[in-house]
Amino acid sequence: MNVVFISPHFPLYYWNFCDRLKKRGVNVLGIGDAPYHEISDNCKQALTEYYRVNSLENYDEVYRACEFFTHKYGKIDWIESENEYWLETEATLRQAFDVNTGTKIDAMAPMKYKSKMKAVYEQAGIKTCRYHLVHDYEGCVRFLDEVGYPVVVKPDNGVGASATYKLKSLDEFNYFYATKPNVQFIMEEFVPGHVETFDGITNSKKEILICSSHKMMISIMDTVNEAGDAAFHSQKIDDMDLYEVGKRAVEAFDTRSRYFHFEFFRLDEDKDGLGKKGDILGLEVNMRAPGAYMPDMLNWACDCDVYDIWAEMLCTDTTTRTINRKYSVGYASRRNGVHYRYSLDDIRHMYGQHILVDLDVPKALAAAMGDHTCIFRAETEEKMFEILYNILTK
């Protein structure tokens, strides 16, 4: 089997996907823009071969890399990246090289454009917040009059919380409208709630092989725009209403043979036109592994290996693993230059046996993930929350 993996070196832990494939006898063919001597030894050892391009943004270069691999190893069976930024590149290459194990570019829109995601959510009976595509000024003002302030604006085809803003007045909207870049934006009514994810791996029949959920305690939008801390934690999913809603979403979208990451709002209060406190709304769809070390957080919660489960799915269309959640896992990140009640050395002394990750975040990811990250686990949710709050208390 030949698997092309785009950008195996970044994010830094994505070599794990390649490693588990290679251990199963797969030819793992990496394409990246980092010089070979700059990628980690783990990444080098996880690849059968690495093809360096000057820029992954240059489709022609990436195409030539796939051509080279085809001539050397035979037909490509899978093209993957597990990275939101490269999903359209993956899909275009699948079309070009007749790779039928994933979504092709002509069917990609519902998984990249937020406005089109909403239509699929609605078809699945999952409510979403009201929205308006930012075209003419007058139409935007009518929408603002209808839903009131604040509203959230973001690129209709965007990654993460990049260029996402909360607008609290007409003056703020006028400034945004006058200065916005020349891309399509979507404007949404503000949802008084928090994000809960539904993450997992499916086979070719959309059967869920493993799944999990993470609850966001601080919104990524606020983390990015206000340079704040970030915090979230794993949660049980089996008996939750979110599991049933998530299954409907898996059926509605093209989740065949995918690692998926759905984001839902859960209302923290009643809101006219949206629903009652506790109701679930569809937010966004990501046909790739969740970021921010969430795959590893599932590993640590269940003492399993989701990278190998994903590799096993690619090779056999199933998994032989039985998953049991044993721990509560939390993520908390700090900002440089902020005074916290406890120093990092204090935290290490207090909770060293619970801490799994304790590292500085690469600058390319720090806006959304914080400058320094700690991931930790405990046998009880109460202990996990104690650690989380003491890391973030100022």
HELIX and SHEET records of a PDB file:
HELIX    1   1 LEU A   12  TYR A   14  5                                   3    
HELIX    2   2 TRP A   15  LYS A   23  1                                   9    
HELIX    3   3 TYR A   36  GLU A   38  5                                   3    
HELIX    4   4 ASP A   41  ALA A   46  1                                   6    
HELIX    5   5 TYR A   59  TYR A   73  1                                  15    
HELIX    6   6 GLU A   84  TRP A   86  5                                   3    
HELIX    7   7 LEU A   87  PHE A   97  1                                  11    
HELIX    8   8 ILE A  105  ALA A  107  5                                   3    
HELIX    9   9 ALA A  109  MET A  111  5                                   3    
HELIX   10  10 LYS A  114  GLN A  123  1                                  10    
HELIX   11  11 TYR A  137  VAL A  147  1                                  11    
HELIX   12  12 LEU A  170  THR A  179  1                                  10    
HELIX   13  13 ILE A  220  ASN A  225  1                                   6    
HELIX   14  14 ASP A  241  ALA A  252  1                                  12    
HELIX   15  15 MET A  294  CYS A  302  1                                   9    
HELIX   16  16 VAL A  306  THR A  316  1                                  11    
HELIX   17  17 LEU A  344  TYR A  351  1                                   8    
HELIX   18  18 LYS A  363  MET A  369  1                                   7    
HELIX   19  19 GLU A  381  LEU A  392  1                                  12    
SHEET    1   A 4 GLU A  49  ARG A  52  0                                        
SHEET    2   A 4 ASN A  27  GLY A  32  1                                        
SHEET    3   A 4 ASN A   2  ILE A   6  1                                        
SHEET    4   A 4 TRP A  78  GLU A  80  1                                        
SHEET    1   B 4 TYR A 131  LEU A 133  0                                        
SHEET    2   B 4 PHE A 185  GLU A 189 -1                                        
SHEET    3   B 4 VAL A 151  PRO A 155 -1                                        
SHEET    4   B 4 TYR A 165  LEU A 167 -1                                        
SHEET    1   C 8 ILE A 280  ASN A 286  0                                        
SHEET    2   C 8 TYR A 259  LEU A 267 -1                                        
SHEET    3   C 8 GLY A 193  THR A 202 -1                                        
SHEET    4   C 8 ILE A 208  MET A 216 -1                                        
SHEET    5   C 8 ALA A 230  GLN A 235 -1                                        
SHEET    6   C 8 SER A 328  ARG A 334 -1                                        
SHEET    7   C 8 HIS A 372  ALA A 378 -1                                        
SHEET    8   C 8 ILE A 355  ASP A 360 -1                                        
END                                                                             
